[in-house]
Amino acid sequence: MNELQSYRNFWKEYTRLGDIISLLHWDSEVMMPDDGREERAEQISQLSSLSHKMFTGDEAKRHIENLHNLIAKNPPEAIPLRRELEILERDRNRAITLPVELVERFSKLTNLAHGIWADAKKNKDFKSFEPTLTEITELSIEMAECYGYTTERYDALLEGYETGAKSNDLENLFLHLKNSLIPIVNEGKSYSSPFKNPIPVEFQKAFNDRLPGILGLPASASRLDISVHPFSTSLGSKDKRITTRYHVTDPLSSIFGVLHETGHALYEYGLGQMKDYPSPLTAAVSLGIHESQSRLWENQVGRSRAFWEYFYPVLLKEFNIYHYDLPFNDLYNYINSVVKSKIRVEADQVTYNLHIILRFEIERDLISRRIKVSDLPEVWNSKMKEFFDLTINDDSEGVLQDVHWSGGAFGYFPTYTLGNIYSAQLFHHFLATHESFWDDVIKRGDMSSLNKWLTRKVYSHGRNLDPKDLIKEATGEAPKSDYLVRYLKTKVQEQE
């Protein structure tokens, strides 16, 4: 088994390099002075190049050949390696499929595109971004052709974010969701903020600092910081970093940011406890599954009545507010408010998925050449009218609002709604076998049973199962949007 140990050592070195890159990214968002940005970009680029060469180079190829030979001999120790080798080869084959020249063109263009997009958004002028986005789209199509696909070109790009996802399957999954959501959105009520005065950041921090630990993320293996955009990253099996942002007039923004990012960190922490960590199997299976973990804690738990019955007195104390200045029902209604918004990142949990489905339909047609880049503003505005009965006044609040396409991230958007679908299905089946959960939350803030269930059903599997198979194994059913629809209907019905 010397070949196996050699391979394990190689993978540890490869993983450590990735952790160092993640640390540089974390530092650039949390601690780094602004003047260090240019050199930091060069540092990350150099290490990323080393990582790519390590994964696609001859040494990795030799380890794969050795694993094939080991499995062929069929010793008992090699049986679990079959899935690991399958994943390793699949990832490496995708990484080496693209010509270096194409990767360089794409990287250079998307780096430049961010600034062009930002200026276009600022000036509310899609025409100034159109040539760049056209070139990005053509390069993305070229990359999809290199990757290959069976049915539809867009599938090749989806694969990079959600293993095994197919456009037709998503269309069927999302169609039921879209048709169900539009009437639910129309029934929802909007509530104004119950906070009468600004809440100092230090008050919010005092409340937020206790949340990760209560959800189950050990303080000895994590830290919470401030950044412009909330995010979560993993720097090793027992080093999870999460961030949030603070607004004195909107204290709930930081709270739900912490809940969301802690969900991501809990998944990564669970993966870090798997046997043989690190390996190709001890990683997140997809962005959709990753998002399901953040959405589950943020929405199913964090927007529940039980959660706030426990945390309401804590919030009053930390925010230095009297209950008559912040009545519970006013707070709870606001937390579950439904508002038709033109902007995705401002959308509530009910309307959010319609924003994602709109983008999925558009980019699928774009990559399939059923529409052109020049058509995007008109198509976008038409769908906003269809989905929300809202009129888009300018490109900034319309087709230019998201950064994703400037980075060529076609296929990323669907994972947000897949995460919501997965989370609702997982949580429904958890509650079916844990009837005392809400009582435990109300009385003691105890959510350990959910953490243990997710560890057993999701975290401990890593990439041993593809996303659809993981959901079916955990719930006994293939992914379906019924549970998300049922959950959102209930949230609207309980509005006062």
Order of alpha helices (4+ residues) and beta strands (2+ residues): alpha-alpha-alpha-alpha-alpha-alpha-alpha-alpha-alpha-alpha-beta-beta-beta-alpha-alpha-alpha-alpha-alpha-alpha-alpha-alpha-alpha-alpha-alpha
